[in-house]
Structure formats: structure tokens, C-alpha cells
């Protein structure tokens, strides 16, 4: 954590790994990645979500002033074999 008494100048960064959990009704085994949070700017790098039966990764997720942007999302099966890539900027799979 870096900053002073002004929350607009506070910077929080680090790495994270979670245990199993549920997002809404979707169970997952683990979340991991790196992050940096500044005033109205939240960034994730090397984001990885391990579900039961597949893993989803993306090099970058950003929420700037409430707007979400993401790099392409790679989808792997339970054996680590790449199955598909979704590009949210283009709205298509490749």
C-alpha cells in the first residue's frame, strides 16, 4: 500500500490466490493473479480462474471509471489442453 491520507492517491498492489468458492451459483476451485488498484482504476494481470473441468486465463482485465475491458480469454480443458480463445473486444471466438 502506498499513499497518504488522500484516498485518491492511495495505490494498493499485490498477488493473490484464493481457495475454492462460488461466484453466484458457479463453483470454482481457485482464483489467482496480480493486481493494482488506484483511484477508479483496478487492473489485474495473469488472471486465472480454475473451474471444475476447465480453466480460464487472460493476461489483463481492467476496470477504469466503471468500464470493464479485457484481453483475449483462453479456455483450457481439465488436462491443460487449449480449447478456444474468446476476444471480448471483437466479440468472437478463434
N, C-alpha and C positions, 0 to 999 in steps of 0.2 A: 504494500500500500504506500502510495506517495501522495503528498498534497498538504494542504494546510486547512484552516477552518472553513474555507470556501468549498462546498461540495461540488461546484462546477470545475474545480481544479484538481479534484481527487482522482487518482488513477489506481486501479486495482488490476493486478495481473497474476497469472499463475498457470498451473497444470491441474487437471482433475481426473479422477477415476471413481466411478460410483460402483456400488454393488447392484444387485438385481432390484427391479422396481416395476412400476406400472405407470404409463402415461395415459390418462383417461382410462380406457379399457384394454390398452395394448401392453402386454408384459414384455420386458426386456431383461437381458442378462447383465449388461454393463454399458455405461456411457464413459467416454474418455476424450481428452483433447487439451488444448491450451486456450487461454482466453485473455482478453484485455478489455477493461471497462473504463471508459471516460465519460464525461457528461454527455448523455444522449447518444452514445456510440459504444455498442457492445460488439466485440469481434471474437470469433472462435476460429482456431486453426487446427488442422489434423483431427477434425471431429469424427468420432467413430461411435456407432450405436450397434451393439450386438443383440440381436433378437434371437429367439429360439428358431433355428433353421436358416437364418440369413444374417448378414452383416451389411451395414450401410456406412459408407465413408464419404467425406467431402473435404477438400483442402481448406475451404473457407466459408464461413457464414458471418453475415454482418447485419446488425440492426442499427440503422442510423436514423435518428429522429423518428423512430417508429416504423421505418420501412425496412423490410427484410430483403436481403439479396444473398444468393448462394452461388458457389461454383458448382460445376457438374457433380452429380451424386453417383458414386459407383456402388453396385449391388453385387454381393458375393454370396454363394451358397454356403451350406454348413461345412463344406470341405475347403473353403477358401478359393473356389473357382469363380472367376469373374463371370457374371451372367449378363449384366446390362449396365448402361450408363444413361442417366437422365440429366438433360441440360435444362435447368429451370428458366434460364434466360431465353432459350428458344422454344421451350415447352414441348420438347421431343426427346425420344429415346434414340440411342445409337448403338 
